[in-house]
Amino acid sequence: MKKIGLLPLIIIAIILGIVAGNIFSAGLVRAFITFNGIFSQFLGFMVPLIIVGLVTPAIADIGDGAGKMLLATVVLAYVDTVFAGLLGYGTGSLFFPDMIASTKGFAAGKAVELTPYFEVKIPAMIDVMSALVLAFMMGLGIIYTHAETLHNLFDEFQDIISKVIAKVIIPLLPLYIFGIFTNMTYTGQAYRILIVFAQIILVIIVLHIFILIYEFVIAGGLTHKNPFRLLVRMLPAYFTALGTSSSAATIPVTLAQTEKNGVRKEIAGFTIPLCATIHMPGSMMKITCCALTVCLMNGMPHDFPLFMNFMLLLAVCMVAGPGVPGGAIMAALGPLASVLGFNSDMQALMIALYIAMDSFGTACNVTGDGAIALVIDKMFRKKSK
C-alpha cells in the first residue's frame, strides 16, 4: 500500500467495484455488503474516539504560548476557513441542483435491494456530540489549568488513535469502497454518482483558484503590494503541496516563499507552522461542496442554518487534521454524522471523494498560509513602531 499510495488504491477500488457490480452474482455482492456492514459498525464505534483522541490534544497544543499574535492568527485563519465554506455552500446552492437534476436519467436501478448475510452490532461508547463537547472541554481545560499530566495522557491516546487509523481503517478503506461501488453498480446507482461528482470536482478546482486570488488580493491591498506577484512567489509551495499532499512536508518551502514576499523571519516562523494546523480553507470548501451534493442527491435537509452550524463546528474539528492519514476528512466525520446525519456509506463516499482531490485542497491551504502571514506581519509591524 505504501508503494502504491492511498489515492491510486481508492481509484482502483472504484473502477474494480464498477466492473464487479456488472459481473458478480447477488450472493457474491452480498458477501461484500456483509463486510461493509461490519466495517461501518467499527467505523461508527471509532468516530467518537477519533474526535476525542485527535481534537483534544490539537486544541491543547494551539493554546501553548497564547498571546495577541496567536489570537490574531487563529481568528484570521478561522474566519477565512469558514468564509471558504460559505463560498462553497453558496456556489453549490446556485449550481448543484441543476447539475444533479440533469443526471436523473442515469438513476435507473434494480428493484431488489440486497442485504448482508448477517450483522454485527458495535455500539459507540459515547455519541458524536458528547465526544465533541468532551474534546472541547478537555482541550480548553488543559490550556487554562496547565494540566501537563492530562496533556501527556491525551497525546498518548492520540498516538493510539492515529495508529488505528493508519493500520486498520486506511488499509481496509479501499476494500470498503470497493464493496460500496460494487453494490451501487449492481443496483444501478454508481454511474449517476460518478457523473455528478465529475462535474462537482471541476467546480471545486475553480473555487480553489478563486480562494487563493481573494486571499492575496486582500493581503496585497493591506500591505500595498501587487497581489498577483505575491501569489506567483508562493507557487513553489503550491506545487510542493500538490505533489506531497502534506501541509507538514511543505512547511519549509512555504516559509522560504513567505519570507521572499517580505514577511519578517520571526513572523513567518510563527504563523506558517501554526496555519498549517488551523488554516484549512481549501479543505473546508471541498468538504462543504461534497456534503451538500450528498444531501441534494439523497433528499436530505441542506438549509443555510444547518450548514452554517456544520461549518462553524468543522472549522474547529479540522485542527486535528494535519499529520493524520486522511487528515481533515477523518476529523470531519463527527460533524458529518452529528449535524448533517450522514450514515456510514455516506461518510465512506465523502472519504473517497476527499482523498481523490486531497492534494488540491492541501495546496490551497498552504498557499493561503502565506496570505495570513502577510496580514499578521502588517498588523504587528504597525504596533511595533
C-alpha positions as CSV (number, residue, x, y, z in Angstrom):
1,M,0.0,0.0,0.0
2,K,2.8,2.4,0.9
3,K,4.4,1.8,-2.5
4,I,1.2,2.3,-4.4
5,G,-0.3,5.1,-2.3
6,L,-3.9,5.5,-1.0
7,L,-5.2,7.7,-3.9
8,P,-4.4,5.1,-6.6
9,L,-5.8,2.3,-4.4
10,I,-9.1,4.3,-4.0
11,I,-9.3,4.9,-7.7
12,I,-8.6,1.2,-8.4
13,A,-11.2,0.2,-5.8
14,I,-13.8,2.4,-7.5
15,I,-13.0,1.0,-11.0
16,L,-13.0,-2.6,-9.9
17,G,-16.2,-2.0,-7.9
18,I,-18.0,-0.8,-11.0
19,V,-16.7,-3.8,-13.0
20,A,-17.6,-6.3,-10.2
21,G,-21.1,-4.8,-9.9
22,N,-21.7,-5.7,-13.5
23,I,-20.5,-9.3,-13.3
24,F,-20.8,-10.5,-9.7
25,S,-23.7,-12.7,-8.7
26,A,-26.1,-11.4,-6.0
27,G,-24.6,-13.9,-3.5
28,L,-21.1,-12.5,-4.0
29,V,-22.3,-8.9,-3.8
30,R,-24.0,-9.8,-0.5
31,A,-20.7,-11.1,0.9
32,F,-19.1,-7.7,0.4
33,I,-22.2,-6.0,1.8
34,T,-21.7,-8.1,4.9
35,F,-18.1,-7.0,5.3
36,N,-19.2,-3.4,4.7
37,G,-21.8,-3.7,7.4
38,I,-19.2,-4.9,10.0
39,F,-16.7,-2.3,8.9
40,S,-19.2,0.5,9.1
41,Q,-20.1,-0.6,12.6
42,F,-16.5,-0.4,13.6
43,L,-16.1,3.0,11.9
44,G,-19.2,4.2,13.8
45,F,-17.5,3.0,17.1
46,M,-14.3,4.8,16.2
47,V,-15.7,8.2,15.2
48,P,-16.3,9.5,18.8
49,L,-12.9,8.1,19.8
50,I,-11.3,9.8,16.8
51,I,-12.8,13.1,17.9
52,V,-11.7,12.9,21.5
53,G,-8.3,11.5,20.6
54,L,-7.4,14.0,17.9
55,V,-9.3,17.2,18.6
56,T,-8.5,17.4,22.4
57,P,-4.6,17.5,22.0
58,A,-4.9,19.6,18.9
59,I,-6.9,22.3,20.8
60,A,-4.5,22.0,23.8
61,D,-1.4,22.4,21.6
62,I,-2.8,25.6,20.0
63,G,-3.1,27.2,23.4
64,D,0.6,26.8,24.2
65,G,2.3,30.2,24.3
66,A,-1.0,32.1,23.9
67,G,-0.7,35.8,23.1
68,K,-2.0,38.6,20.9
69,M,-0.3,37.3,17.8
70,L,-1.6,33.8,18.4
71,L,-5.2,35.2,18.9
72,A,-5.0,37.3,15.8
73,T,-3.7,34.4,13.7
74,V,-6.3,32.0,15.0
75,V,-9.1,34.4,14.4
76,L,-8.0,35.2,10.8
77,A,-7.5,31.6,10.0
78,Y,-10.9,30.6,11.4
79,V,-12.7,33.4,9.7
80,D,-11.1,32.6,6.3
81,T,-11.8,28.9,6.7
82,V,-15.5,29.5,7.5
83,F,-15.7,32.0,4.6
84,A,-14.4,29.4,2.2
85,G,-17.1,27.1,3.4
86,L,-19.7,29.8,2.8
87,L,-18.3,30.3,-0.7
88,G,-18.6,26.5,-1.4
89,Y,-22.2,26.4,0.0
90,G,-23.3,29.5,-1.9
91,T,-21.8,28.2,-5.2
92,G,-23.2,24.7,-4.7
93,S,-26.7,26.0,-3.8
94,L,-26.7,28.0,-7.1
95,F,-25.3,25.4,-9.5
96,F,-25.5,21.9,-8.0
97,P,-29.3,21.3,-8.0
98,D,-29.4,21.7,-11.8
99,M,-26.3,19.6,-12.3
100,I,-27.8,16.8,-10.2
101,A,-31.2,17.1,-11.9
102,S,-29.6,16.6,-15.3
103,T,-28.3,13.1,-14.2
104,K,-31.6,11.6,-13.2
105,G,-31.7,9.5,-16.4
106,F,-28.8,7.5,-15.0
107,A,-30.5,6.6,-11.8
108,A,-32.4,3.5,-13.0
109,G,-31.7,0.6,-10.7
110,K,-32.7,-2.9,-10.0
111,A,-35.9,-3.5,-8.0
112,V,-34.3,-5.8,-5.4
113,E,-32.0,-4.2,-2.7
114,L,-29.5,-6.7,-1.4
115,T,-29.0,-7.3,2.4
116,P,-26.0,-8.7,4.3
117,Y,-25.8,-12.3,5.3
118,F,-25.5,-11.3,9.0
119,E,-24.9,-8.2,11.1
120,V,-22.6,-7.4,13.9
121,K,-23.5,-4.5,16.2
122,I,-20.6,-2.5,17.7
123,P,-22.3,0.4,19.6
124,A,-20.2,3.5,20.2
125,M,-19.1,4.2,23.8
126,I,-20.5,7.8,23.6
127,D,-22.4,9.6,20.8
128,V,-20.7,12.1,18.5
129,M,-22.0,15.3,20.0
130,S,-20.9,14.2,23.5
131,A,-17.4,13.4,22.1
132,L,-17.2,16.9,20.6
133,V,-18.2,18.6,23.8
134,L,-15.8,16.4,25.8
135,A,-12.9,17.2,23.4
136,F,-13.5,21.0,23.5
137,M,-13.9,20.9,27.3
138,M,-10.7,18.9,27.9
139,G,-8.7,20.8,25.3
140,L,-9.6,24.2,26.7
141,G,-9.3,22.8,30.3
142,I,-5.7,21.7,29.6
143,I,-4.8,25.1,28.3
144,Y,-6.2,27.1,31.3
145,T,-5.1,24.7,34.1
146,H,-1.7,23.8,32.5
147,A,-2.5,20.1,33.2
148,E,0.7,18.6,31.8
149,T,-0.1,15.0,33.0
150,L,-3.5,15.1,31.3
151,H,-1.9,16.7,28.2
152,N,0.6,13.8,28.0
153,L,-2.2,11.3,28.5
154,F,-4.2,12.7,25.6
155,D,-1.0,12.8,23.5
156,E,-0.6,9.1,24.0
157,F,-4.2,8.5,23.3
158,Q,-3.8,10.4,20.1
159,D,-0.9,8.1,19.1
160,I,-3.1,5.1,19.7
161,I,-6.0,6.5,17.6
162,S,-3.6,7.6,14.8
163,K,-2.2,4.1,14.7
164,V,-5.7,2.5,14.4
165,I,-6.5,4.9,11.6
166,A,-3.1,4.2,9.8
167,K,-3.0,0.4,10.4
168,V,-6.7,-0.6,10.3
169,I,-9.1,2.0,8.8
170,I,-6.9,3.3,6.0
171,P,-5.7,-0.2,4.8
172,L,-9.3,-1.6,4.8
173,L,-10.8,1.6,3.3
174,P,-10.2,0.6,-0.4
175,L,-11.9,-2.8,0.2
176,Y,-14.8,-0.9,1.9
177,I,-15.1,1.5,-1.0
178,F,-14.9,-1.5,-3.5
179,G,-17.9,-3.0,-1.7
180,I,-19.8,0.2,-1.8
181,F,-19.3,0.7,-5.5
182,T,-20.0,-2.9,-6.2
183,N,-23.3,-2.7,-4.5
184,M,-24.1,0.7,-6.1
185,T,-23.3,-0.6,-9.6
186,Y,-25.4,-3.8,-9.0
187,T,-28.4,-1.6,-8.0
188,G,-27.7,1.0,-10.8
189,Q,-26.6,4.0,-8.7
190,A,-22.9,4.2,-9.4
191,Y,-23.0,5.8,-12.8
192,R,-25.1,8.7,-11.7
193,I,-22.8,9.4,-8.6
194,L,-19.7,9.4,-10.8
195,I,-21.2,11.7,-13.4
196,V,-22.4,14.1,-10.7
197,F,-19.1,14.3,-8.9
198,A,-17.1,14.6,-12.1
199,Q,-18.9,17.9,-12.6
200,I,-18.6,18.9,-8.9
201,I,-14.8,18.3,-8.9
202,L,-14.4,20.8,-11.8
203,V,-16.3,23.4,-9.8
204,I,-14.2,22.7,-6.7
205,I,-10.9,23.2,-8.6
206,V,-12.1,26.6,-9.9
207,L,-13.2,27.6,-6.4
208,H,-9.7,26.7,-5.1
209,I,-8.2,29.2,-7.5
210,F,-10.8,31.8,-6.6
211,I,-10.0,31.4,-2.9
212,L,-6.3,32.0,-3.5
213,I,-7.0,35.1,-5.6
214,Y,-9.2,36.7,-3.0
215,E,-6.8,35.9,-0.1
216,F,-3.9,37.5,-1.9
217,V,-6.0,40.5,-3.2
218,I,-6.9,41.2,0.4
219,A,-3.3,40.7,1.7
220,G,-1.9,42.7,-1.1
221,G,-4.4,45.6,-0.5
222,L,-3.5,45.7,3.2
223,T,0.3,45.6,2.6
224,H,0.2,47.8,-0.6
225,K,1.8,45.1,-2.7
226,N,0.9,43.6,-6.0
227,P,-1.3,40.6,-5.0
228,F,-0.5,38.6,-8.2
229,R,3.2,38.9,-7.7
230,L,2.7,37.8,-4.1
231,L,0.7,34.8,-5.3
232,V,3.2,33.8,-8.0
233,R,6.0,33.8,-5.4
234,M,4.0,31.3,-3.4
235,L,3.6,28.9,-6.4
236,P,6.6,26.7,-5.3
237,A,4.7,25.9,-2.1
238,Y,1.5,25.2,-4.1
239,F,3.2,22.7,-6.3
240,T,5.1,21.1,-3.5
241,A,1.8,20.5,-1.6
242,L,0.2,19.3,-4.9
243,G,2.9,16.6,-5.1
244,T,3.2,15.6,-1.5
245,S,-0.5,16.2,-0.3
246,S,1.1,17.1,3.1
247,S,1.0,20.5,4.8
248,A,3.8,19.5,7.2
249,A,6.1,18.4,4.4
250,T,5.5,21.7,2.6
251,I,6.3,24.0,5.6
252,P,10.0,24.6,4.7
253,V,9.0,25.7,1.2
254,T,6.1,27.8,2.5
255,L,8.4,29.5,5.0
256,A,11.0,30.3,2.3
257,Q,8.5,31.8,-0.1
258,T,6.7,33.7,2.6
259,E,9.9,35.4,3.6
260,K,10.6,36.3,-0.1
261,N,7.2,38.1,0.0
262,G,8.7,40.4,2.6
263,V,7.4,38.8,5.8
264,R,9.8,39.1,8.7
265,K,11.5,35.8,9.5
266,E,10.2,35.6,13.1
267,I,6.6,36.3,11.9
268,A,6.8,33.7,9.2
269,G,8.4,31.2,11.6
270,F,5.4,31.7,13.9
271,T,2.4,31.9,11.5
272,I,3.3,29.3,8.9
273,P,3.6,26.2,11.2
274,L,0.5,27.4,13.1
275,C,-1.5,28.0,10.0
276,A,-0.5,24.5,8.7
277,T,-2.6,23.3,11.6
278,I,-5.6,25.7,11.8
279,H,-6.0,27.3,8.3
280,M,-8.0,25.0,6.1
281,P,-10.0,27.0,3.5
282,G,-9.4,24.5,0.6
283,S,-10.4,21.5,2.8
284,M,-13.5,23.4,4.2
285,M,-14.8,24.4,0.8
286,K,-14.2,20.9,-0.6
287,I,-15.9,19.1,2.2
288,T,-18.8,21.5,2.2
289,C,-19.4,21.1,-1.6
290,C,-19.2,17.3,-1.4
291,A,-21.5,17.2,1.7
292,L,-24.0,19.5,0.0
293,T,-24.0,17.3,-3.1
294,V,-24.6,14.1,-1.0
295,C,-27.5,15.9,0.8
296,L,-29.1,17.0,-2.5
297,M,-28.8,13.5,-4.1
298,N,-30.4,11.9,-1.1
299,G,-33.1,14.4,-0.5
300,M,-31.7,15.4,2.9
301,P,-32.1,18.8,4.7
302,H,-29.5,21.3,3.4
303,D,-30.7,24.7,4.5
304,F,-28.3,27.5,5.3
305,P,-28.6,27.5,9.2
306,L,-27.9,23.7,9.2
307,F,-24.8,24.1,7.0
308,M,-23.7,27.2,8.9
309,N,-23.7,25.1,12.1
310,F,-21.8,22.4,10.3
311,M,-19.1,24.7,9.0
312,L,-18.6,26.5,12.3
313,L,-18.1,23.2,14.0
314,L,-16.0,21.7,11.2
315,A,-13.5,24.7,11.2
316,V,-12.7,23.7,14.8
317,C,-12.6,20.0,14.3
318,M,-10.2,20.2,11.4
319,V,-7.3,21.4,13.6
320,A,-6.9,17.7,14.2
321,G,-6.3,17.0,10.5
322,P,-2.6,17.6,9.8
323,G,-0.3,14.7,10.3
324,V,-3.1,12.1,10.5
325,P,-3.8,9.8,7.5
326,G,-7.0,11.1,5.8
327,G,-6.5,14.4,7.6
328,A,-9.4,16.8,7.6
329,I,-12.0,14.3,6.3
330,M,-11.3,12.0,9.3
331,A,-11.8,14.9,11.6
332,A,-15.0,15.9,9.7
333,L,-16.7,12.5,10.3
334,G,-18.1,13.8,13.6
335,P,-19.8,16.9,12.2
336,L,-21.0,15.0,9.2
337,A,-22.7,12.4,11.4
338,S,-23.9,14.7,14.3
339,V,-25.0,17.8,12.3
340,L,-25.9,16.5,8.8
341,G,-27.0,13.0,9.8
342,F,-24.6,11.1,7.4
343,N,-24.6,7.3,7.7
344,S,-21.5,5.1,7.3
345,D,-21.9,4.7,3.5
346,M,-22.3,8.5,3.0
347,Q,-19.2,9.0,5.2
348,A,-17.2,6.5,3.1
349,L,-18.3,8.2,-0.1
350,M,-17.1,11.5,1.4
351,I,-13.7,10.0,2.3
352,A,-13.3,8.6,-1.2
353,L,-14.2,11.9,-2.8
354,Y,-12.0,13.9,-0.5
355,I,-8.9,11.7,-1.0
356,A,-9.4,11.9,-4.7
357,M,-8.9,15.7,-4.5
358,D,-6.7,15.8,-1.4
359,S,-3.7,17.4,-3.0
360,F,-5.6,20.3,-4.4
361,G,-7.1,21.2,-1.0
362,T,-3.7,20.9,0.7
363,A,-2.1,23.1,-2.0
364,C,-4.8,25.7,-1.5
365,N,-4.4,25.6,2.3
366,V,-0.6,26.0,2.5
367,T,-0.5,28.7,-0.2
368,G,-3.1,30.7,1.6
369,D,-1.0,30.5,4.8
370,G,1.3,33.0,3.0
371,A,-1.5,35.5,2.8
372,I,-2.3,35.1,6.5
373,A,1.4,35.7,7.3
374,L,1.4,38.9,5.3
375,V,-1.6,40.3,7.2
376,I,-0.1,39.3,10.6
377,D,3.2,40.9,9.6
378,K,1.4,44.1,8.7
379,M,-0.7,44.2,11.9
380,F,2.2,43.7,14.2
381,R,4.7,45.8,12.3
382,K,2.4,48.8,12.9
383,K,2.2,48.1,16.6
384,S,6.0,47.7,17.0
385,K,6.7,51.2,15.7
